[in-house]
Amino acid sequence: MMNTTTISLQQHLCQQLAEQPNAEALPQLLHAIAEATIEVATLIATGATDQVNAKLTSKNVQGETQMQLDLLSNTLFIEQLKSTQLVAGLVSEELDEALQLSAEDNDAPFLVNFDPLDGSSNIAVNGCIGSIFSIINAPKNRAVTEDDYLQKGNAQVAAGYTLYGPSSMLVLTIGRGVHGYTLDRGAREYRLTHPDIRIPEMTSEFSINASNERFWEQPVQRYIAECKAGNEGIRSRDFNMRWVASMVADVHRILLRGGVYLYPKDSKLPLKAGRLRLLYEANPMGFIVEQAGGKCSTGRQHLLAIAPSEIHQRIPVILGSIAEVNLIERYYKEFDEDQFNNEGI
């Protein structure tokens, strides 16, 4: 039996994309993104010794206070993407507007949306953080406009994330399943360690920020209450709650051992439909989860079918094991039907 750890990321990508139209360009771009994450992992490892984990006074477009690592990671990603000459433009959580990378007459084939550092609040306590990215096709033979980034999630060419934990792992899909690669720090290379990741169908874990319980809509309150009731309740089994406050870390756990992740719509900030950004958080993670045999939703509609309205759009997110997501969607459907019927009385 072949030892998968001898296969590098580059070798595995070439195997998956053999004789495909983008067999050269896409592996080259993904290799550059991998290089950016290796640089970020190196920065993170220095921690307080180089003061890279300092909090700044500046805020990003979402009004969130930035960390020094947020900006350094963002710069590393931009430099790597620009060096490939394969990226016409990008959207980042740390930039107010889309950034054009290629000249108007340069027919670069891809656009990239990314969150350079997910879970920044964990930096101060040396917790798990990550990076998330999504690759989509760029328009041909014309300049890129902001509308070109507003593609549905099911149009993604590739998506992935890196988890910076005890070891650094890159998890990736090019639409042919999901594979995990662990960083060999000595060789500065990712090696295939988790081929063909599949989310377990049965689960007894859920991931949600329970401090917001009083703001949740009734379907989510109902679902979580049933999980908390455990063996004595309607679900007839005990559940565990896990919450890392990093989407990458929480979803990574679900990919490996099942579960459901919820960041639902709530009434805490009524003007925001959700907290997570559609283009560079929800879409790539949803794509990965579905390629691993799971499901992604807002509770009311399929996540990857949503047409974005602007580059930093926020969205409710519910994803993970199919049976759990289906059950939550059923609760939303029943709730909305009851609301509609009651309004008609």
Buried (B, 14 or more C-beta within 10 A) or exposed (E): EEEBEEBBBBEBBEEBBEEEEBEEBBBBBBBBBBBBBBBBBBBBEEEEEEEBBEBEEEEBBEEBEBBBBBBBBBBBBBEBBBEBBBBBBBBBBBBEEBBBBBEEEEEBBBBBBBBBBBBBBBBEEEBBBBBBBBBBBBBEEEBBEEEBBBBBBBEBBBBBBBBBBEEBBBBBBBEEBBBBBBBBEEEEBBBBBBEEBBBBEEBBBBBBBEEBEEBBBEBBBBBBEBBBBBEEBEBEEEBEBBBBBBBBBBBBBBBBEBBBBBBBBBEEEEEEBBBBBBBBBBBBBBBBBBBBBBBBBBBBEBBBEBEBEEBBBBBBBBBBBBBBBEBBBEBBEEBBEEEEEEEEE
